[in-house]
């Protein structure tokens, strides 16, 4: 596990290239505090920072082939590298180390561009083929490891983090207007754009080849969602159980201690249960909780049930509102704002775990694969809702719910929030209804919010807020509508929100996070399962619950869904109100020049009075302003002191 970076530029000498490379490596020190390596020759410079996981003494990168004509750097873990290594040895390849990265260079020698199709794991690879003067970049199928690029007329830059590219000479810092609109729509920027003009993400499952002055972008894998309807529910149960156990087992390969995030939900609990079956020693588990008025988000009682059931070595932290002082530092680590409070909790749990382990397993991805979000129930709810008279649906209920208070941090007010969101869009077609659920700022509001030239692209309330999300619905050819929704989620929010923040926040704490549910084999299996087996009526995760039923306590199987986030909406009304007032003041908004102040004023007022829950809107705007101060205004938050806002305990 590490961070990688590099420059392809034949106009500068080795000394200039090396100086640039050192700056690019230094800024991502946190990704690999154990080791550093460089290769500079003939117009190419490649560097890495390493967090040692496998072959601690012999895995130094860059790694070459036998005659040093090929050089490679890799950020990630290849879980089937032992099997591949044995095959390559039989084919005559000579190995100097026992690391998984060396397998890649010999596999490329053997199979060319198809080498990437043989890999099972998470990776961002850069390979320099010196005789052909060819640079090959590859990103894993699910986008678990980030990889960014900048294309210029005489220079090409790549890195694991955007800030590494910014460390090179003469890289401008400007907002990409279309990316800004996508951010406001979704709360994150979907690939291939970033919020920085001229810097792109390599899309998951893609290979970039730079050769003879051209760049080829090749898609080598896509999530298959072709339903197989010739198996019974029980047969699917057995296949899911077997594949999940295998997915966890292969992620336990490590020369350093491992642990697991444990929220007490189905996904993380299933991972811990599988780890316990594969290990002879107690699993180390790490959980996060809240006290006082924020206990609505507290999941520690459920996590303790699982920890006790499997006799884990359990650790906990209690989070207080002061932790929001971390915002500048965490936005710096994220590179781009993400309007998802899970990055707070992910960082804090990662920091806690780093005290005793170097690798952690997470349950991220289970909701997208097996139907764990309430928004997947839209069609099922419509079938009941359509039975009501038209005047009730279109007049009485919308008027009633518009008057009721909404707050995601209160049980009954949160239910009102969900019901209100459904009623507003119930009459739309399934895809439009679903897109409304995941949209932060709908197109109409976004048009009012943005000043020219940022809002110069015509929009209307009928247009999709996110063109990227719309494109994935169009790309999915499955006749199973709900599976198409899950496919779109896997290609967007899972990759560019959840997996992105998981990587950046775990790396901020210098710890590697592995995600068994995002395993290639498990994703391909889930894509073949009919959606009416994944979700049975109004029962989310019906199939997954049946698969892990023999493993988990009943109170975990039947508990209500709770997201892995922080109560920032509540904090914004109280402890963080001064932060909101300062970040989104009339003076600051007008100085930044992106938004119309009266629209923001309306949002703040409605949230304070609980007329509407605007947590997502406010958090998106505050995060964007914080990002602007760091990356556009040049404020450096790398060394900001962390607040004493958490209390750790061991059980």
N, C-alpha and C positions, 0 to 999 in steps of 0.2 A: 504494500500500500504506500502510495507516495503522491507527489505532485509532479507533473511534467511540464516542460515548456521548450520552445525552440524558435529559431529564426532561419529562414531560407533567403539569402541575400548575397548575390555574387558580386555586388558593387563595393562591398566593404571587406577589409582584411580580417585576418584571424584575431588580431588584438582587439579591434572594435567589436567584433562579434562576441568575443569572450566577455568583454566588459558589459555588453548588453545582457548576455545570458546570466551573468552573475547577479545583476539587478533583478532579473525576472525570477531567478531561483530564490533570492533572499526574501522576496515579498510573500512567498508561499512556504516559508520555513515551517509553519505550524502543521503543514500536511506531511512533513517528513523530518522530524527532528533528529533522527538517528544517523543519517548519512546523506552525502551529496555527491553527484557525479556529473561530468561534462564530456561532450565530444564536440570538437570544433575542427572542421577541415573542409576545404574546397567550397566555401560558400554556405555551408550548413552548420548550425550550432544547435545542439540538443542538450538539455539539462534535466536533472531530476532531484527531488528531495525525497528521502526514503524513510518510511516507518517500517521497521523490520518485523515481518510476520513469519515468513517461510525462508529457510536457509539463512539464518541470521548472520553468519559469517561470510557466506559465499555469494550472496545475492546482489552484490554491488552493480549498479547500472551507470551508464549504458553497457549493454552486453552485445558482443559481436558473434558472428559465425566463425568457423575455423580459420579462414584466411583474411578476416577483418574487412570484407567487402560489404557486409551488411551490419548495421548498427540499430539497436532498438532500445526504446524506453517504454515502460508500461506502468500505468496507475491502475491497480486492481488486483484481483485474485482469479486464477484459472483453476477451477475445482477438478477438472479432469486431466490435469497436467501429467500426473504419474502414468496414466494409461497412454497418453500421447507420447510421452518420453520413451516408454518401452517400445512403441511402434517405430519411432524414429531411430532408436538404437539398432533395431533389427535391419533398418534400411541403410545403415552405415554412417549415420551422423555421430559426431564426436562432441561430448558435453564436458564443459569445464566446471559446472556448478550443479547444484540440485534445485535451483530456483525454477519457479514456473515461467518466469520471463524468458529464460533461455530456450524453452520449448518453442516459443513463438517464432524466433528467428529461423530455427531449423524447419519449422512447419511451413513458413513462407518459402524457404528454399525448395521444399518438396512439392508444394501445391499452389504457389503463387497467390493471387488474390483470394482464392477460395480457402486460404488458411483460416480466415476469420469464421467461416461456417462450422469449423470443427470445435470451436471453443465453447465451453460451458462455464460461465462465470460473469464477473463484472470487470470491465476494462476500458481504458482509453489508451490506445497504442499509437506510437509514432515510430516508423521504421524508415531508415535511410538506406536505399539501394544505390551504393556509390557508382558501380559501373554504368548503370542506366541513368544516373542522376535523377532518381525517382524518390519522392517522399510519399509514404503511405500513412494515412491517418485512419483509425477505425475506432468506433464507439460501440459499446455493448448493446445488445438487442433492446433492453428496457431503459437504457439511459441512466443506469445506476451511477456511473462515473461520468463526470462532466468533461467536455472538451470544447474549447472556444477557438475561433480563428479570425484573423483579420487579413484581407486581401488588399495589396497595394500594387501599383504598376511594377515596382522593382523589388518588392519585399513581401514575404508571407510570414505571418506570426501565428503561433498556436500555443495554447496553455490550458492547464486544468482550471485556472481561475482567471477571470477578466482582469483583475488587478495586476496579474503578471504581465499581460499584454500591455497594459497602461504604463508599466515600468520601462518599456522600450522608448527610444527617442521618438519625438514628434508624433505621438498618437493623440489625436484630438479627442476632446470629451464633449460630445454633443448628444442630445436626446434624439432618438429615432421616433418620428411622429407616429408612424403606424404602430410601433411597439408600445408607445404610450397609450394609444387607444385600446390595444389588446390588454394591457395591464389594467386599465380602468374597467374593462369588461370582465376579466377573469380573476384579477387579484394576483396575477403572475404573467410573465411574458412567455408564450409558447414558442418552441423551436420552429423555424431556425433563427428567428430574430432574437436580439437582446435589446435592452433599453438604450444601449450605446449605439449610435449611428456608426456603421462600418464594422461592427464586431458581431459575429454570428455564432450560433451553436452548431456543432456537427450534430445532425439529427440522430436519434437512437436507431440502431440497426443499419447505419450507413457507413460507407467507406469513401474517403476522399483520396484521389490519386493526383499528384502534381508531377507532370513530366512534359518535357519539350514545350514549356511555356503555357500549358493548358491545365485546367483543373476539371477532373471528372468526379461527379457525385453519384455513387452507386448505392442503391438500397439492396442489402443482402438478406434482409429478414423483415417480415411484418407479422404482427400478431394475427394468427388465423382464427377467424370466427365463423367456421363452417359447421353447422350443427350436425351431429351424428345422433340419429333418433332410433337406433336399433338396439339400444341397451336399456336394461331396467334400472330403476332408481338404486336398487341394492348393488348392482354392478358398478354404477358410478360411485357409490359410497366407497366400495373397496378400492377402486382405482385412485380416488382422491386421497384416501387414507395412506395408501402405499406410496404415492408420489410425494405427498407432504413429508412423510417420514424420511424418504430418500433425500429430498431437498434440504432438510435440516441436517441429516447425517453428513452429506458432503461438505457442508459449511462448517463442520467442526474440525477440519484439517487446519492445524496451526501449530507453530512452535512456541507460542506464547499463550497466556491464560485467556479464556473466553467467558462471557457472561450473556445476559439477556435483559432487554427492556421488558418490564412487566406492568401493564396497565390494569390487568384484571379483566380485559375484554376477551372475546373469543380468539382473536388472531394471536395476540401476544401469549395468551395462556396456552394455546395449541402449540406454539413454538417451544415454550418451556416444557410442556408435557413430552414433546418429541425429543428434546434435548435430554431429559431425564431418562428416557428409554435407551438413549445411545451412550450414556456416560456412566462410569462407575463411581464418580465422585459427585457431591452435591453441586447443582447448578447455582452459579452466582446470579442473583436477580436484583434489579434496580427499579424503583418506583418513585412517583412524584405525587404530592398531595397538596391540598389547600385547607385553610382553617377559617373559622368565623363565618362571615357573610358569603365567602367564596366556596363554602363546602359543597355547594351544588355541583362543582366540578371535581370534588374529591373522590378519587377511586381507590384510595389506600385500603379500605376494608375488603374490597374484592381482590386486590392484589395479594393481601395477606391470606385470603382463603386459598389461593393457588399456591403461594409460597409454603403454607403449612401442608397442603396436600402432597407436595413433592419434596418437602423437607429441604428447601433451597437455602442457600446462604444469602439472606435477604437484606437489602439496604434501602433506605427511604430518605427523601428530602421533603421538607415543607416549604412552600414558596409563598412569599409575601409580595404585595404590590411594588415594593421598592425595587424589585428585580427589573422593572422597566427601565431603570437606569442603564441596563445592559444594551438597550436598543441601539445606540450608535455603534458599539463594538460588533454586535451581531449583524447589523446591516452591512458593515464593512466586510465581514466574512461572507455574507450572502452574495455580494457583488451586485445584485439587483434586489429591489424591494419585493417581498412576498407578503401579501396580506393574509397571513395564516399564523395565528398565535402559537401553533405547534412548534415553531422554531425556538421560542423561549424554552418550552419544556424539553425539547430534544437536546438542546445545548446543556441545560442544567443536569439532566440525567446522564448525558455523555461525560460531563465533567466529574460527576460523582463516580461513575464507573471507572474512569481513567485512573482512579487511585488504586485499583486492584486488578484490572484487566486491560488488555490492549485490543481485544476484538469483542464486539457485542452483536447479538442477533436481535432483529426487530420484526414485528408483525405487520409492517407496512405492506400494502398491496392486497390484503385479504378482502377488503370491502369491494374493490373494483373487480376482482375475479369472481367473487361468489355472492355479490348482491347485498352489501351491508349498509347501504345508504338509504335513508327515508325517501330520497328523491326517486329511487327506483320503483316506488309504489304508486307513482302517478297514474298509470293506466288502470291498476287495480282499484284505486280510489275513485276514478272516473266512472267505472261501471256502477258503483253504488250511487255516486253523486248524480248521475244522469237520470236516476229514478225520480228525483225531486221535480216539482213543477218549474217551468221556465222562469216565472216571476220570482220564485224563491231563490233560484240559482243566480239570476242576473240582476236582481234589485235588492231583495230583503237581506240576504246574507252578506253581500259586499258592503251594504250600508251599515249593517250591524258590526261587522269585524273592523271596519274603519274607525269605529269609536272606542274599541277595546284596547287596553295597554298591551305592549309587546316588549318582552325582555328575555333574551336567551339564558339568562342566569336565574330564572325562576321557572319552576316546573310548569304551572298552569299558563303563565304568560308566554312561555316558550311554545307550548302547544297552540296558543292563539297565533303566534308568529307563523308556525308551519301551516295552520289552517288558512290564514289570510293569504299567504303566498300561493297556496293551491287555488283558492277561490278566484284570485285575480287572473289566473291563467288557465282555468279549467276548460274553457271553451276553445282553446287553441289546439292545433294538431299535436300529436305526442312529441315530436322533435322540438317544436317551438316551445311547448310547455316545459320540456326538460331543460332546454337552454335557458329559460327564464329562471329556473331554480339555481343554476350555477353562475348566473351573471351577477356581478357586483353592481356596476352602473349600467343599466339598460341603455340602448342606443339613444333614445330620446333625451334621457337625463344627461347622458354624457355630452350630447350636442349642446345642451344648455350650459353645462359646466365648463367646457373648454373654450378658451379664448382663441381668436385667430392669431397665428396661422394653424395652431394645433387642432382646432376644430373645423378647419376649412373644408374637410371632406364631408359632403352632404350625408346626413343620416336621418332616419325617421324611426318612429317607435316600432314600425313593422319589420325593419331590417334586423338581421342577426347582429348582436353586439360583437361577436367574435367571428371573423371570417375563417380563422384557423379551425375552430371547433366545427363550424359548418362544413368545412372541407372534409373532415374525417367522417361525418355522417354521410356525405356523398360518396366517399371512398368505400364505405362498408356495404357489401352486396348481400349480406345475410338477410334472409326473410324473417329472421327472429328480431323484432324491433328492439326488445330490451337488451339483447346481446349487442346490437349496434351501439346502443347507449354506453354499455360497458366498454366496448372497443374504443369509442371516442374518449372516454375517461382515461383508459390506459395510455392512449397516445398523447394526452394533454395533461390533465391534472395530476395523474400519478407520476409521470416523468418530470414535469417542469415545476410542480409544486412540492409534492410529498417526498419523492426520491431526491429532488434537488436540495431541499432544506435538510433532509436526513444526512446527505453527504457533507454539505457545508458545515452543519452544526457539529457533527461528530468529528470532522477534521479540525474544526476550531479547537476542539478539546484533545486533538492528536490521538484519536481512537478510530479504529476501523469498524464500520457498521455493515452487517450482511443481512440481506432481506430474502428469506426462503420463499415467501409467497410470490416474489417477483422472479422466481426461477423460470428459465425458458421452458422447461418441460412441464411445469405446473401451469404456466400461462397457456401453452398449447393445448393441454388437456382441458382446462376450463373453457377455452374457446369452442370446444366441440360439445359442451353440455347444454342441452336445451334450457332456456331461462326459466321455464315453468317448473323445473326441478331445482334450480338454484334458489328461486323464490317461490314458495307455495302459497298462493293467495296473498295474504298480508304478512306472511312469515318470512322475514329477511333471513338470508343465509341458511335456509332450510337444509340444503344438502350438506354444507360444511358442518353444521351442527350435528347431523346424523353421523358424519364421518368421524368426528372427534368425541362423540358422546361417550364411548368407552373410556376415554382419557380424563374427562374434566368433571369437576363437581357440578351438581345440578344447578346450584345458585349462580354459577358462571354461565351455564348454557342458556338460562332463561332470564338473565338480567337485561335491563334496557340499554340501548345504544348510547354511548357517550364518547365524544371526540377527544383526541389527545391534544388538547389545547389549554389555554389559560383564560381566565375570566376578564379579558381586557375591556369588554364593554362595561362591566361594572366598575373597573378601575377608572375608566375614562369619565365616569360620572362623579367620581370621588377623588381618589388619590392622584390620578393622572390628569385631572381637569386642568391644572395649571400648564401641563405639558401641551395638551390639546389647544388651550387658549393661546399659548405662545407660538406653537408651530403653525397654527391655522388662523392667526390673527389677521385682521384686515390689512395691516401694514405689510406683513410677511407674504400674504397671498398676492397682493398687488405687486410687491417687489419681485416675486418669482415669475409672475407674468404668464402662468399657465391657465389659471382658472378665474371664473367670475366669482367675486366675493359674495354677492347676495345668495347664490346657490349653496355655497358652503355654510353660510350663516343659517339658512333654512335647515340644513342637515343637523348642525350642532344643536339648534333649538329643539327640534323634534326628538332628538336622542335624549337630551337632558330631561325633558318632560315625559319620556316614555310613550309619546304619541306613536313613535315607530322605533324599531330597533335598528340603529344605523352603525352598529359595531363594525361591520365589514367596510362600510364607506369611510368611516373616520380612521380606522386602522390603515386602510389603503392609502389615504391621503397623508397621514402622519408619517408612515413608512417612506412614502415617496419624497416628502420634504426632508426627512433625515438623510435619505440617499443623496438628494441633491446637495445638501450641505457638505457631505463627505466627498463625493466624486465630482461634482461640478464646481463647488466652491473651494475644494482643496483642503478641507479639515481632516487631520489624521487622527483616527481613533484607535489605532492598533494597541496603544499602551494605556488606554483608559482603565482606571482601577475598577474592579468589580465590586458591587455593593454587597454588604453583609445582609442579604435578603433571603437566605435559605438556611435551614437547619437540618443537618444530616443525622440519621440514626441508623443503627445496625440491629438486626433481629436474628 
